[in-house]
Amino acid sequence: MNFISIEASIDIASVSLFLNNKHIKMIKSDRDSHHSRSIPIMVESIINENIIKTDEIDYIAISIGPGSYAGIKAGTSFVKGFAYALNIPIVPVNSIEAMNFNINETGEYYISIYSHRDYVYCQKFNNGKPDSKQLCIQISTIEKYKIIGYKLNDIFNGDLKEVSPNSINVGYKSIELYNKESIMDYDSLSPNYLKTSN
């Protein structure tokens, strides 16, 4: 399959091109860019390199959160219009599941993305498999575990491995989701916004 994948749930957006299910190129935005402007420019840049024509794109994959409300909204809005114009499916990819895709950890650990103050979006995994629901909670609640995450250095000094969400992992995760999760009813694309848990 030939497709474009987009990570928009954090402050740095990224867009990747895959040909025959292999990653070819990734473009990243500047930190804190306005995703509603940067994502279309990055997609156009990849297409204008003439590596692929628009009629050769089989689908588009998008991170749907959890993460930045504004980023997720910008990303999902863009892919709805893009997919509609090309009449191709969208594959929604959970941001935490995409982060976990290339992590080879054993035992219990949390994948976490900074939310606000001392809160994180997170999910517990055990030997690579989900072991809890996704939550938005204070990082102190999970500090006894190994944490793999993004933008946590300022709020956590424990056992931390920093990993950035990116469109490469969104793309590879989308390959396994394509047959069961792809949608043509674009209005059914549903972002994964998490509220703070007490």
Residue, then its C-alpha position, 0 to 999 in steps of 0.5 A: m500500500n502507498f499512503i501518507s501518515i500524519e502525527a498531529s497530537i503533539d507540539i511538533a507535527s510530522v508527515s510521512l510517505f510510505l510506498n509499498n508499506k515502507h517508510i520513504k520520507m518524513i517531514k517535521s514542523d517547527r515546535d509549537s507550529h500552527h498545525s492547521r497551516s503546517i500540515p497541508i504545507m508538509v503534505e503538499s511538499i511530499i507530493n510535489e517531490n514527485i515520488i508519488k502522484t495523488d491517484e496512487i495514494d491508497y489511504i491516509a493515516i492520522s493520529i487521533g490522540p490522546g494529546s493536544y486538542a488543537g493539534i488533533k482537531a487540525g489533523t483530523s479536519f485536514v485528513k477529512g478534506f484530503a481523503y474526501a478529495l481523493n475518495i480514499p479511506i482514513v485509518p485512525v491511529n491511537s497516539i499512545e498505541a503508535m508510540n508503543f509500536n516500536i518499543n521493546e520493553t518487558g514487564e510493566y511500564y507506562i506510555s505517557i504524553y504530557s498534558h498540563r501542569d503535572y498531568v499526563y495522558c497515559q496507559k499501562f502496558n505489560n510486555g508490550k500489551p495494553d494493561s489498562k485504560q487510557l487516562c489523564i492523571q497526575i504523574s505522581t500516580i504512576e511514578k513507581y513504574k518505568i515511564i516512556g513518554y514525551k515532554l516529561n523531563d520537567i515534571f518527572n525525575g524517575d525511571l524515564k525514557e524519552v520518546s517522541p510521537n512521530s508519523i513513522n510509528v503512526g504509519y507502521k501502526s496503520i498497516e496492521l489496522y488498515n483492514k479492520e479500522s479504515i473508514m470511508d464515512y469521514d464524519s465518523l472519524s472520532p478524536n480520542y480526547l481524554k478528560t482529567s481523571n480524579 
